[in-house]
């Protein structure tokens, strides 16, 4: 009887914490983000001038078209835990997902693609947003006490539209748009979903409920892409820089390794570079460098944030960074059903943050379609590094040759041990150095 009573108390505690998290991370008032008409706005390599007619709407459509991945609740239980939400601990995994999603959009749809229904998404007004959140928390708490399923209150609405595709190209794009989002679904079978990423994280000593740093997430994403067996994903790979160094021959080797012997095409590559932009605080001398990175057509964003919070940085205006925030709890969406709703996977409005508030730990991402693209990108980024570093040592470098040429251990991994001993040591070091994320 005593054990049964303890179990009931634990269950009630879990439900209360879940209800509290759902309220805490859904309490997002609609706040306006102000942009200057006198300064250009950069978003993942594209420049907008709001003083010109039409540029504001073009920017909004471009921004909303990026894939937004946030905290979710009531998804299938994560194996080895009782968790059915990532509220409070999964933000860096979510920002990593957003970066990878942007890389896949470039790969399958191209940078010029925008979602035709992007401007049909609209925010709820402040009053309804607040009252809806209060109602949601009240219903959630009452459901926790009674053991019933929580009520859902939508916070983002989409105008009703009848989608008619103008041509086969638009239809193909929408198929890939849905397919990419489905790969990030919150279910054990989704290739890049939270459940799979946590499984790969276990190999580096992480588990569900732990905090993940930008560097650890970079390695988890690499493993997830390497292990993906979907036919559409055999033409793309991920390379993670070693100690702020990109070894060109190692990258090209990954691009030229094909699963099919009759496929002679180069693979595309997403290059992830974990860096620190200073010591305890971000060094403002790196502002121009970060701006330069986000201005490049190769950039797929930055996994970063401010202390205790992870954000996905995608652009800037003046000295402020433009980002998408994963700290918003939304309901689970079953992406396995036909025509699942898309609106909660697209952020209706951008947020801005002063560069000075940025935490120094971050991971920078680039996408290169083939070997030639990689060589061109490495040359362009190297020039930018030289300009920005001035008399300082650059944040990272591109060097010719393989890592083994520089006395670094080069260990192949097998299915039994997804991370090599060298990687485990590196990941352990990263996890202790990086900031704690909530």
N, C-alpha and C positions, 0 to 999 in steps of 0.2 A: 504493500500500500504506500509506504514511504517513497519507494522508487517511482511509483506511478505519479504521486503528487509532485515530485521533483521534475519529472518529465513534463507535466502539465505547466509548471511554472516556467521552465525553459522555453516551451513552445509559446507561451503567452509573452515572455520577454522578447523572443525573436520577432513575433508579430508586431509588438509595440515598436521595436526598433525599426522594423520595416516601414510601419506607418509613419514614424517620425522622419525617416529618410525621404520617404515619398513626398512629405510636406516640405521638408527643408530644401530639397533639390528641385521642387516644382515652384517654389516661391520666387518667380522671376517676373518682376514688373516690366511692362513695356517701357523701355527707355530709349529716347531718341539719340542717335549717334550723329554728331555734327561733322560735316566735311566743309572745308574751305573751297570756295570757287576759284581761288587764286593760285592754288597749288595742284600739281598733277597727283593723281591717285594711281598707284601701281598695284596690280593684282596678278600674281603668278606670271609675270613677264608681259602683261598687257597694260598699256597706259591709257588713262582716261582724264579728260579735262572737263570739269563740271561747268565751266563757263560757256561751253559749246552746247547748243541745243541737241538733245537726244543722248548725250553722253551719260547722264544720270541713269536713265532707264537702261541703257546698254550695260552699265556697270552693275546695276541691280540684278539684271537677268543673268549676267556672268557669275556674280557672287552666289546667287540663289541656286544656280546650276551645280555648284560644287556639292559633293556628298557630305552630309552632316551626320555624324554618329555620336550619340549621346548615351548617358546613363539610361538603362531600361529596367523595368520591373516585371515580375511574374513571368520570366522566361523559364524554360525547362531547367531543373536543378542541375547545378554544376557538379560533376562527378567528384566524389571525395569530400563534399561539403554539403551544407544545408542551404547554401545561398541560391536565391532565385532573382537577385538583383546585384548590380555592381555599384550602386550608390555609395559614395564615400571612399572608394578605393580604385575604381577602374578607369580613371580619367586619362592616364597616359596610354593605356591600351587603346582607348577610343581615339586619341589624337594620332596615334600610330596608324590606326585603321583609316583615318581620314587622309593621311599622307599617302598610304598605299592605294586608296581608292582614287586619288587624283592621278597617281602614276598609271593606273589601269584605264582611267578615262583618256589620258594622253595616248595610251597604247592602242585602244580599240576605237576611240571616237575622235581624237585629235583636240588640240587646244581651241580651235574655233567653234567646237560644239557647244551649244547651250540647250537646255531643256525647254521645249516649246511651251510648256505650262508653267514656267518659272514665275512669271508675273501674275499668275492666278492665285498664288499663295499669299495670304494676308494675315497679319497679326490680329489677335483679339485686342480690344481696347483695354486700357489699364484697369478699369473698374471691373469688367467681367473677368479679366485674368485673375485679379486678386480674389474676387468672390468665388470663382471656380476652384481656386486652390484651397480656400478655406473649406468649401463644401467637400472637396476631395479628401482633405485630411480628416474631417469629421466622419465621413463615410468610411474611410480607411480604418480609423481607430475603432469605430463601432463594429466593423466587420472583423477586426482582430479579436475583439472581446467575444463575439458570437461565433467565430470560426467560419464566417461566411466569406465569399469571394468579394474583393474590394470593387467598389463602383468606379467607373472610369469617366473622366470629364475631359473632352478634347480641348486643347489650348491653341491649336493652330487650325485654321479652317481653309478649305480650298473651294473656290468657286466652281460650281458645277459646269463642266465642259464636256462636250461630245468630241472625243479625239478622232479626227479623221486625218490619216496620213496623206500628205501631198504626193509622195512618191515612194518607191521601194527603198530609196536611200534613207529617208526619214523613218520608215518602218524598221529597217535594220538597226538604225541608231537607237531606237526605243527598246528594241529587243536586248541590245547590249547594255543599255542603261539599267534595265531591270535585272539583267543577269549579274552585273557588277554589284548592285545593291544586295542581291540575294546571297552572294558569296560572303557578305558581312552579317548575315542574319544571326540572331541569338539562339542558335540551336546547335546541338553536338555535330550535326552533319555539315554545317556551313564551313567552307574551306578556310575562311579568314575570320570566322565568328569568334566571339569571346571564349567560348568553350574550347575551341581548338588552340587558340593562342595560349590559354592557361595550361593546356597539356604540354605544349612546347616549353613553356616557362618552367615547368617542373624539372626539366633537365638542367636548369641553372639554379635550382634550389628555391624557386618561387612557387607560391600556391595561391589559390583563390582567396581574396581578402587581403593579400599582401599589397604593398605599394611597389610600383614598377617605375624605374627611371628611364629617361630617353634612350640611353645606350643599350640597356637590357632589352627594351622593346625593339630596337633596331635588329638585334640578333634573333629575336623571336619571329619577327616578320620575315627575315631571311629564311629561317627554317620552314616557316609556313609555306612560302612560295616554292622552295625547293622540293617539299614533300607533296605539293599539290599535283594530282594526276589528271586533272581535267584537260581534255585535248586543247582547249582554247588557251591554256596557260603554259603550254610547252615552249612558247616562243618568247618567254620573258623570265628573267632571273634577278636576283638581288645580290649586291656586293656590299659588305660593310668594311669601312676603312679600319686599318689596324694602327692604333696609336697615332691617330690623326694623319695617317699616310695612305694614299691611294696608289697601289702598285699596278701600273698600267698593264703589264703582261698578265697579271692575275685576272684583271677585269676582262681582257680580251679572250683569255682562255675560257672563262665562264660564258662569254658570248658565243664562242665558236664550238662549244660542247652541245651537241644536239641529242635528244632522246631517240630520234629516228635517223638511221644511217643514210637514208636517201634525202634527208633535208639538209641542204647546203647553205641555207639562209642564216645570217647572223641572228643571234638572240638580242632582244632589247634588254637593257639593264637599268635597274633603279639603284643608284649609288647612295648609300647612307653613311654620313660622316658625323659621329658623335664628337662634339667639341665643348670647350668651356670658354666663355667670353669674358673671363676675368677670374678673380679669386672668390671672395665672399660675395661680392656684388659684381654686376655686369659693368665692364669698363666701357664708358661712353665713346672711347676711341674706336670701338668696333661698330658704331652705328652706321657709318657709311658702307662698311663691308656688308652688313646685314641687308641694307637697302639695295646694294649692288646685286646680292644673291637673289633677292626677291624680284629683281628687275629682269632676270634672265629667263628666256623661254624654256630652258632646261629644268628650271626649279619646280619641284612639286610640293614645296612648303617646308616648314620647320616644326618639329616636335619640340615644344618648349613650354613656356608659361611664366608665371611668377611664383615666388615661394609658396608652397603648399597647394598650388593649383596648376594643372597642365592645360595649355591651349594649343590649338593648331594655327600657327601664323601663316598667312597667305598673302599679305601685302602691306602697304604702308602709305601714309601721307605725312609729309614733313617729318617730325620726330616721333610720330605715333604709329604703332603696328596695328594692322587690321587682322582680326582673328575670328575663329569659330570656337565657341565654348561648349564643351561636352557636359558641363555641370547642370544638366537639366533632365530631370527624370521623366521619361515617357513610357507609355505602355508597350508591352511586347507586341511585335507585329510578326505574324506567321508568313514568312516570305516564300513558303513552299506552295501557297495557294495561288491560283491564277489571278492576275490583275490585282495583286495586293496593293494597298494604298501607299503612295509614294511620298505624300506631303511631309510626313514626319522625318524623312531622310534629307530634307532640304531646309536650310536655315533661312528664315524670312528676312532677317536684318543683320548687318555686320556690327561688330563691336570694335572699339579702338582702345589702345593702351599705350601709355608713354613707354618708350624704349628703356628709360631709366628703371622701370619696375620689373623688367625682364630678368628672370633667374639666369645665371651664367651657364647652367647645364642645358644643352639642347642637342638635337640631332638634325642635321641639314640633309635634304633629299634632292637628288637630280634624276632625270629620266633621259636616257639616250636610246634612240631607236635601233641603232646598229653600231658596228665598230667605227665606221667613218664618223658617225654622229658623236661617239664618245671621244675620238681624237680631237674633233673640232671643239667640243665642250671643254675638254681638259685644257686646251690651249687658251681658250677665252677665260676660263676661271682662274688659271694660273696668272694671267696678266692682271686680273682684278686683285688677286692675292698680293702680288708684288706692289701694286699701287696702294692698297689699303694698309699693308704691313709697315710701309715706310722703313724705319730703322729697326722695327721689332721683328721677331721671328714670326713667320706667317702662322695662322690658325691651323692650317693643314696644308699638305703638299701633294702634288702628283709627281711620282718618280718612275723612271723607266725600269723595266726588269720585274722579276718576281720577288715576293717577300723572302723566299728562301735564299736569294742572292745576298740578302742583308743579314744573314744569320738568324732569321726568325724561324721558329719551328713551323713546319708545314705538315700537319697531320690530317690524314683522310678520316672521315667519319663514316660509321656504318649505322644500320637501322637500330642496333641495340643501344648505341650511344650517340645521340644526335649532336652533342657538343663535345669537342675534343677537350683534353685536360687543359690545354693552353687557353681555350675559350672559357672554360669554367673559371680559371684563375682571373681572367680579364673581366668576366661578368661579375665575379665576386667583388673585385676591386671597384668596378663601376657602381655596384649597388650600395656600397658603403660610402662612396664619395658624393653621390647625388642627393638632391633634396628630397624630402619626404612629401609625397603628394596625397592630397585628400580628395 
